[in-house]
Amino acid sequence: MDIDKFISSITASTGNHPDRLLQYLNEIQYQYSYISQPAIQLLADKLSLSEAHIRGVVGFYSFLHDKPRGSYDILFSNNITDQMAGNRELLDSLCNKLNVTPGIPRRDGRVTVDTTSCTGMCDQGPAMLVNGWAVTRLDENRIDAIAKLVESQTAIEQWPAEYFQVKDNIQRQDILLLSKVENGSALKSLIEHGAETVLQQIELSDLRGRGGAGFKTGMKWRFCKHAEAEQRFVVCNADEGEPGTFKDRVLLNSYADRVFEGMTVCAGIVGATQGFLYLRAEYRYLRKPLEEVLQKRRDAGLLGDNILDKNGFNFDIEIHMGAGAYICGEETSLIESLEGKRGIPRKRPPFPVTHGYQNQPTVVNNVETFMAAAQITLHGSECFQCCGTEFSTGTKLLSISGDCERPGIYEYPFGVSIQQILEDCGANDTQAIQLSGAAGSTIPADDFGHAVSFEDLATGGSFMVFNKQRDLLDMVRNFSHFFAHESCGFCTPCRVGCSLMQDLLDKVDSGHASEYDLEEIRKIAQLMQATSHCGLGTSAPISVLDTLKKFPHIYQQRLKHSSYEPAFDLDAALQDARDITGRNDAGAHIGTES
């Protein structure tokens, strides 16, 4: 379709609203494989935005490009668990078969092969995305077949269906996953008992946010309810970009009705009329089935005007696609993205509950949190307080991956020990687990008696297992490259600190570091934690500091004995020049007297 007609078709149906810029850009990228200059000019005219603003948004998100990517845009998941499963060898194999350099479109414009951050398929990796569609359980046979499909220009829709199978892998269920919540039942309970009574039950349950921060859900909702506003909003944060986390993917795949029920309960309590599901780009394959669930709820009177014939109970939900930005998992960055901007974290206060989307009171909660809220609304606070600990009621979903026999989703009451989890998932000879992803803590074997809870080891859900054959420096370096790539670049401590940390860890790995470099790492980490603008910068050094303290041997065994050695070897860099000129005398070397 002509670009002008295409852009007119996608913008006119939604009123040419500038807040929808990212959605328009996503559709253009998906249709044409890039955002062309004519497309930017057309959007600028239709949305009354500057071209510079639009180019800034395109440049911010990893899945948007200003140059063609080809008919097949292939992105290998580059999380540490994918690396442990052999993704680098498979990437090299595919590049060799297709005669393509990673990150560079092939000359004929047909295909690009590159890497991306964690795709949320850690329990069934190695994985990759092809034009946004997840392909799991990669091996050499599948890579060979994919290369042939690309060369034969076979449409994605005609690829074998088993390539795109993404399983839930639910290994352990408890009160949340086992609870029965019929569609509309929680809403009927809300209408019957009233918003204040239900809110009190959520407060009594002591439900805390399941995204990792652990803020009390009832308190957040009450703040929003009592904030002065023209309109209120409810946002479900499904941008689970933390490496090693995939529980929200499973909930949206198999429990979407209960998530939407929880969002609608929240809307009924706080008085919101509009909701958003912010869905990460890596889960694009879920969009169509989620839209179908939403439409069925509208048809059943569970969304829209006068829900369940309750006069004035008006609420609907719109799916908003992300575009590959880890930082948008932070609630203020997510709101900026909802408004069609770059996902730069806002300064707080004010907080979203009083000044959120469109500067109006906004509740932002995690997928798991909304699902738990629906359960409490129907069954009362007692159903939630029946398990867990004094300060951590209910259960927690864990996304378990890495060196274990049974990766997948596990639901446990808060208070379960790390050791019990390892036994259940079939992890043997474990030297460490990484809790809460790249931004979380590295837990050594001596601490496996500790419990998963807000008062002991809090987590958003990521649980990666590393056996004693693994080199933990590989993990730390993977995380450092991840953070250097995902830093939004707004503040200097994070932007520069992540880059310096990455370079110094690479220097350690190459065997050129000294004790001086380790001390520099500590100083940079402390500076980042003390002065960064948001949680990305403060959490990025955690795994480095943890391993320096708990696993010092992974650094010490690589150190040079010299007090300092530059990371850049100038003499080695001149080797190409020596080869070309045929010289190897002393004068052709740096630091050698002639």
C-alpha positions in Angstrom: 0.0 0.0 0.0 1.1 3.5 -0.7 2.7 5.0 2.4 0.4 8.1 2.3 -2.7 5.9 2.2 -1.4 3.6 4.8 -0.6 6.3 7.3 -3.9 8.0 6.6 -5.7 4.8 7.3 -4.0 4.1 10.7 -4.2 7.7 11.9 -7.7 8.7 10.8 -9.4 5.9 12.7 -8.0 7.1 16.0 -8.3 10.9 15.5 -4.8 11.8 14.5 -3.9 11.9 18.2 -0.3 12.7 19.1 -0.4 10.5 22.1 -0.7 7.5 19.7 2.6 8.3 17.9 4.3 5.2 19.1 1.4 3.1 18.0 1.5 4.6 14.5 5.3 4.1 14.4 4.9 0.5 15.4 2.4 -0.2 12.6 4.6 1.5 10.0 7.7 -0.4 11.2 5.8 -3.7 11.0 4.4 -2.9 7.6 7.6 -1.6 5.9 10.4 -2.8 8.2 11.5 0.8 8.9 10.3 4.4 9.4 11.2 6.3 6.2 11.7 10.1 6.0 8.5 10.5 4.0 6.6 8.6 6.7 8.1 11.0 9.3 7.0 14.0 7.3 3.5 12.7 6.9 3.1 11.9 10.6 4.5 15.3 11.5 1.9 17.0 9.3 -1.0 14.8 10.5 -0.2 14.9 14.2 1.1 18.5 14.3 4.4 17.4 15.7 7.9 18.4 14.7 10.0 16.0 12.6 12.7 16.3 15.2 10.4 15.0 17.9 9.4 12.0 15.8 13.0 11.2 14.9 13.8 11.3 18.6 11.1 8.8 19.4 12.2 6.5 16.6 15.8 6.7 17.8 14.9 5.9 21.4 13.2 2.5 20.9 15.2 -0.6 19.8 12.5 -2.1 17.6 12.1 1.1 15.5 14.5 1.7 12.6 15.1 4.5 10.1 16.7 2.2 7.6 15.2 -0.9 5.9 15.6 -4.2 7.7 14.3 -6.4 4.9 11.5 -9.0 4.6 13.0 -11.0 7.5 14.1 -9.1 10.6 15.6 -11.8 12.8 16.6 -11.0 16.4 18.3 -13.6 18.6 17.5 -13.3 22.3 20.8 -12.4 24.0 19.9 -13.1 27.7 22.4 -15.0 29.7 20.2 -18.1 29.8 20.0 -18.1 26.0 23.8 -17.8 25.8 24.1 -20.7 28.2 21.9 -22.7 25.9 24.2 -22.0 22.9 22.5 -19.0 21.2 25.8 -17.5 20.0 26.8 -20.6 18.1 23.3 -20.7 16.5 23.5 -17.1 15.5 26.9 -17.6 13.9 25.5 -20.6 12.1 22.6 -18.7 10.7 24.7 -15.8 9.6 27.1 -18.1 7.8 24.2 -19.9 6.0 22.7 -16.6 4.9 26.0 -14.9 4.3 25.1 -11.9 6.5 27.0 -9.9 9.1 25.2 -9.5 12.4 23.4 -6.2 12.6 23.9 -5.3 8.9 21.1 -5.9 6.4 22.2 -8.2 3.6 23.0 -6.5 0.3 19.9 -7.8 -1.4 17.8 -6.2 1.3 16.1 -9.5 2.1 17.2 -10.2 5.7 18.9 -8.8 8.8 20.2 -10.9 11.7 20.9 -9.3 15.0 20.5 -9.7 18.8 18.0 -8.2 21.2 17.6 -8.2 24.9 15.7 -10.9 26.7 12.6 -11.9 24.8 10.8 -13.5 27.8 11.2 -17.1 26.5 13.9 -18.1 28.9 12.3 -21.4 29.8 12.3 -22.5 26.2 15.3 -21.0 24.7 17.4 -20.4 22.7 14.8 -18.2 21.2 14.5 -15.5 18.6 12.0 -13.1 17.0 11.3 -13.1 13.3 9.3 -10.0 12.3 8.1 -9.8 15.9 7.0 -13.5 16.1 8.7 -15.6 18.8 10.5 -18.8 17.6 11.5 -21.0 20.5 13.7 -24.1 21.1 16.2 -23.3 18.5 18.7 -26.0 17.5 21.0 -26.5 14.5 18.3 -28.4 12.5 15.8 -25.6 13.0 18.4 -23.0 12.1 19.2 -24.9 8.9 15.5 -25.0 8.0 15.0 -21.3 8.8 17.9 -20.4 6.5 16.2 -22.3 3.7 12.8 -20.7 4.3 14.5 -17.2 4.1 16.3 -18.0 0.9 13.2 -19.4 -0.7 11.3 -16.2 0.4 8.6 -18.3 2.2 6.1 -16.0 3.9 6.2 -16.2 7.7 2.6 -17.3 7.7 3.7 -20.5 5.8 6.5 -21.4 8.2 5.9 -24.6 10.3 3.5 -23.8 13.2 5.6 -25.7 15.7 8.3 -23.1 15.3 6.1 -20.5 17.0 4.8 -22.6 19.9 5.2 -20.9 23.2 4.2 -23.1 26.1 3.1 -21.9 29.5 5.3 -24.5 31.4 3.4 -24.1 34.6 5.2 -26.4 37.0 3.6 -25.5 40.4 0.2 -23.9 41.2 -1.1 -22.5 44.4 -4.0 -20.2 45.5 -3.7 -17.7 42.7 -3.5 -20.1 39.7 -5.9 -22.6 41.2 -8.5 -20.1 42.3 -11.7 -20.1 40.3 -12.9 -16.7 39.2 -15.7 -16.8 36.6 -15.9 -13.9 34.2 -17.8 -11.1 35.8 -18.0 -12.6 39.2 -15.5 -10.2 40.8 -17.4 -7.3 39.2 -20.7 -8.6 40.5 -19.1 -8.7 44.0 -17.9 -5.1 43.5 -21.3 -3.9 42.6 -23.0 -5.9 45.4 -20.7 -4.8 48.2 -19.6 -1.4 47.0 -16.3 0.2 46.1 -15.3 1.2 49.6 -15.9 -2.3 51.1 -13.9 -4.0 48.4 -11.1 -1.5 48.7 -11.0 -2.2 52.4 -10.7 -5.9 51.7 -7.8 -5.3 49.4 -6.2 -3.2 52.1 -6.8 -5.9 54.7 -5.3 -8.5 52.5 -2.0 -6.5 52.5 -1.6 -7.2 48.8 1.6 -5.6 47.6 2.7 -4.8 44.1 4.0 -8.0 42.4 6.3 -6.1 39.9 9.1 -6.0 42.5 8.7 -2.6 44.3 6.2 -4.1 46.7 4.1 -0.9 47.3 0.8 -1.6 49.1 -1.9 -1.9 46.4 -4.8 -0.7 48.5 -2.9 2.4 49.5 -2.1 3.2 45.9 -5.7 2.8 44.8 -7.0 5.0 47.7 -4.5 7.7 46.9 -5.8 7.7 43.3 -9.4 7.6 44.3 -9.1 10.7 46.5 -7.0 12.8 44.1 -8.7 15.7 42.5 -9.1 15.0 38.8 -11.1 15.4 35.6 -10.5 11.8 34.7 -8.6 8.8 36.1 -6.8 6.0 34.4 -5.8 2.4 35.1 -2.7 1.0 33.5 -1.5 -2.6 33.5 2.2 -2.9 33.2 2.9 -5.9 31.0 6.4 -4.6 29.9 8.2 -7.4 31.8 11.6 -6.6 30.3 13.7 -7.8 33.3 15.9 -10.6 32.0 14.7 -14.0 33.2 11.1 -12.9 33.8 8.2 -14.4 31.8 5.3 -14.9 34.3 3.2 -12.1 32.8 3.5 -13.8 29.4 1.9 -16.9 30.9 -0.8 -14.9 32.7 -1.8 -13.0 29.6 -1.8 -16.2 27.6 -4.0 -18.3 29.9 -5.5 -15.9 32.5 -6.2 -12.7 30.5 -9.9 -12.5 31.6 -8.8 -12.4 35.3 -6.2 -9.7 34.6 -8.8 -7.6 32.8 -11.3 -8.3 35.6 -8.8 -7.0 38.1 -8.2 -3.8 36.1 -12.0 -3.3 35.9 -12.4 -3.7 39.6 -9.7 -1.1 40.1 -11.5 1.2 37.7 -14.7 0.8 39.6 -13.0 1.6 42.9 -11.0 4.7 41.8 -13.5 6.0 39.3 -11.5 5.5 36.1 -13.1 5.3 32.7 -10.1 4.4 30.5 -7.5 1.6 30.9 -4.4 0.6 29.1 -2.6 -2.7 28.8 1.0 -1.7 28.0 2.3 -4.9 26.2 6.0 -5.3 25.5 6.9 -5.6 21.8 8.4 -9.0 22.3 4.8 -10.3 23.1 3.3 -8.9 20.0 2.0 -12.4 19.1 -0.3 -12.1 22.1 -2.0 -9.0 20.9 -4.6 -10.6 18.6 -5.9 -13.1 21.2 -5.9 -10.4 23.8 -8.0 -8.2 21.6 -10.4 -11.1 21.1 -10.7 -11.5 24.9 -11.4 -7.8 25.3 -14.1 -7.9 22.6 -15.8 -10.9 24.3 -15.9 -9.0 27.5 -17.5 -6.0 25.8 -20.1 -8.3 24.2 -20.8 -9.8 27.6 -21.3 -6.4 29.2 -18.1 -6.6 31.2 -16.5 -3.6 29.5 -17.9 -0.5 28.0 -20.8 1.7 29.2 -22.9 0.7 32.2 -21.0 -2.5 33.0 -23.3 -5.3 34.2 -26.2 -2.7 33.8 -24.6 -0.6 36.6 -25.5 3.0 35.7 -22.3 5.1 35.4 -19.9 2.2 35.6 -18.1 2.9 32.4 -14.7 1.5 31.6 -12.8 0.2 28.6 -9.3 -1.1 27.9 -6.9 -0.4 25.0 -3.8 -2.4 24.2 -0.7 -0.2 23.8 2.3 -1.8 22.2 5.8 -1.1 23.5 8.8 -0.9 21.0 11.7 -2.5 22.8 12.8 -0.3 25.8 13.6 -1.9 29.1 13.3 1.4 30.9 9.5 1.5 30.1 9.0 -1.1 32.8 9.5 1.8 35.2 6.0 3.3 35.7 6.7 7.0 34.8 8.7 5.9 31.7 5.8 3.7 30.7 3.4 6.7 31.1 5.7 8.9 28.9 5.6 6.1 26.3 1.8 5.9 26.5 1.8 9.6 25.7 3.8 8.9 22.5 7.2 10.2 23.8 10.6 8.7 24.6 10.4 6.7 27.7 12.5 9.0 30.0 11.7 8.5 33.7 9.9 11.5 35.3 11.2 13.1 38.4 9.1 12.1 41.5 7.2 13.5 43.3 4.5 14.1 42.0 3.6 10.4 41.7 1.4 8.8 39.0 -1.5 8.3 41.5 -2.0 12.1 41.4 -0.2 13.2 38.2 0.1 10.3 35.7 -1.2 9.8 32.2 -2.1 13.2 30.7 -1.3 14.6 34.2 -4.3 12.9 35.7 -4.4 10.4 38.6 -3.3 7.0 37.3 -3.0 3.6 38.9 -0.1 1.5 37.4 0.1 -2.1 38.6 1.7 -5.3 37.4 -0.2 -8.1 35.6 0.1 -10.4 38.6 -1.2 -7.7 41.0 -4.4 -7.1 39.1 -5.1 -10.8 38.9 -4.6 -11.1 42.7 -7.0 -8.1 43.2 -9.7 -9.9 41.3 -9.3 -13.0 43.5 -9.5 -10.9 46.7 -12.6 -9.0 45.4 -14.4 -12.3 45.0 -13.2 -14.3 47.9 -12.2 -11.7 50.5 -9.0 -10.8 52.2 -8.9 -14.1 54.2 -8.3 -16.1 51.0 -5.1 -14.2 50.5 -3.9 -14.0 54.1 -4.2 -17.8 54.5 -0.6 -18.2 53.3 2.6 -16.3 53.2 4.3 -14.5 56.0 3.3 -11.7 58.4 4.7 -9.0 56.1 4.3 -10.9 52.8 0.8 -12.3 52.4 -0.3 -14.5 49.5 1.9 -16.2 46.9 4.5 -15.2 44.4 4.9 -16.4 40.8 8.6 -17.2 39.9 10.0 -17.5 36.4 12.6 -20.2 36.7 15.3 -20.8 34.1 18.9 -21.7 33.7 20.6 -24.9 35.0 17.6 -26.9 36.1 15.7 -29.9 34.8 12.2 -28.3 35.0 12.2 -24.6 34.0 9.0 -22.8 34.0 6.4 -21.0 36.2 6.2 -21.8 39.9 3.8 -20.4 42.3 4.8 -20.4 46.0 3.5 -19.0 49.2 5.9 -16.2 50.4 8.4 -17.6 52.8 9.6 -20.5 50.7 13.3 -21.0 50.9 15.7 -20.8 47.9 16.8 -24.4 48.7 13.2 -25.7 48.4 12.8 -24.0 45.1 16.0 -25.5 43.7 15.0 -29.0 44.8 11.6 -28.6 43.2 12.9 -27.4 39.8 15.6 -30.1 39.6 18.7 -27.9 40.1 21.8 -29.8 41.0 25.3 -28.6 41.9 24.1 -25.0 42.1 26.7 -22.3 42.8 24.4 -19.3 42.6 21.0 -18.0 41.7 20.3 -14.6 40.2 17.1 -13.3 41.9 15.1 -10.5 40.2 17.0 -10.5 36.9 19.9 -8.3 35.9 18.8 -5.6 38.4 18.6 -8.1 41.2 20.9 -9.9 43.7 23.4 -12.7 43.2 22.7 -15.3 45.9 25.5 -17.8 46.8 25.0 -21.3 48.1 25.6 -20.2 51.7 22.4 -18.1 51.5 20.1 -20.7 50.0 18.3 -21.0 53.4 16.9 -17.5 52.9 13.3 -17.0 52.0 11.5 -15.3 49.1 9.6 -12.5 50.8 9.5 -8.7 51.1 11.3 -8.9 54.4 14.1 -11.2 53.2 14.7 -11.7 49.5 12.2 -9.6 47.5 11.8 -10.3 43.8 9.7 -9.3 40.8 9.8 -13.0 39.7 13.0 -13.7 37.8 14.9 -16.7 39.2 18.0 -17.8 37.1 20.0 -20.8 38.2 23.8 -21.2 37.6 25.6 -24.5 38.4 29.2 -24.8 39.4 30.4 -25.3 35.8 29.3 -21.8 34.9 31.7 -18.8 34.9 29.7 -16.1 36.7 31.8 -13.4 35.0 29.9 -14.3 31.8 26.7 -13.5 33.6 28.0 -10.2 35.0 29.3 -9.1 31.6 26.1 -10.0 30.0 24.2 -7.8 32.4 26.7 -5.0 32.0 26.2 -5.0 28.2 22.4 -5.2 28.7 22.4 -2.1 30.9 24.8 -0.1 28.7 22.3 -0.8 25.8 19.1 -0.2 27.8 20.2 3.0 29.6 17.8 5.7 28.4 20.8 8.1 28.4 19.0 10.9 30.3 21.4 11.2 33.3 25.2 11.1 33.1 25.8 8.7 36.1 23.9 6.0 34.4 24.7 6.7 30.7 28.4 7.0 31.3 28.6 4.7 34.3 27.0 1.7 32.5 29.4 2.2 29.6 32.5 2.4 31.8 31.3 -0.6 33.8 30.9 -2.6 30.6 34.4 -1.7 29.4 36.1 -2.5 32.7 34.4 -5.9 32.9 35.5 -6.7 29.4 39.0 -5.7 30.4 38.8 -8.1 33.4 37.6 -10.9 31.1 40.4 -10.3 28.6 43.0 -10.6 31.4 44.3 -7.0 31.3 42.8 -5.7 34.5 44.4 -5.1 37.9 43.3 -4.3 41.4 43.2 -0.7 40.4 40.5 -1.5 37.8 38.4 -3.4 40.4 38.6 -0.4 42.7 37.5 1.8 39.8 34.5 -0.5 39.3 33.5 -0.1 43.0 33.9 3.7 42.8 31.8 3.9 39.6 29.1 1.6 41.1 28.8 3.7 44.3 28.6 6.9 42.2 25.8 5.4 40.0 23.8 4.2 43.1 24.1 7.6 44.8 23.4 9.9 41.9 21.4 8.2 39.1 18.1 9.6 38.1 16.1 6.4 38.3 16.2 2.8 39.4 18.0 1.5 36.3 21.2 3.4 37.2 21.0 2.4 40.9 20.4 -1.3 40.3 22.7 -1.8 37.3 25.8 -2.3 39.5 24.2 -4.7 42.0 25.4 -7.9 40.3 28.9 -6.5 40.0 29.1 -5.5 43.6 27.5 -8.8 44.8 30.0 -11.0 42.8 33.0 -8.9 43.9 32.0 -9.5 47.5 30.7 -13.1 47.3 32.6 -14.6 44.4 35.9 -12.6 44.3 37.8 -15.5 42.6 36.0 -14.9 39.3 37.9 -11.6 39.2 41.1 -12.4 41.0 42.0 -15.3 38.8 42.1 -13.0 35.7 44.0 -10.1 37.2 47.4 -8.9 35.9 50.1 -8.5 38.6 50.8 -5.0 37.3 49.3 -2.0 39.2 47.6 -0.8 36.1 47.3 -1.6 32.4 45.3 0.4 29.8 42.3 -1.4 28.3 43.4 -0.3 24.9 46.6 -1.7 23.5 48.0 0.9 21.1 50.9 -1.3 20.0 48.6 -4.2 19.1 46.3 -1.8 17.2 49.2 -1.0 14.9 49.7 -4.6 13.8 47.6 -4.1 10.7 49.9 -1.2 9.6 53.0 -3.4 10.3 51.6 -6.2 8.2 50.8 -3.8 5.3 54.2 -2.2 5.3 56.1 -5.4 6.1 57.9 -3.7 9.0 58.5 -5.3 12.4 61.5 -3.3 13.6 61.7 -1.5 16.9 60.6 1.8 15.3 57.4 0.2 14.2 56.4 -0.5 17.8 55.0 1.8 20.5 57.1 1.9 23.7 60.1 0.3 22.1 63.3 2.3 21.8 64.7 2.5 18.2 
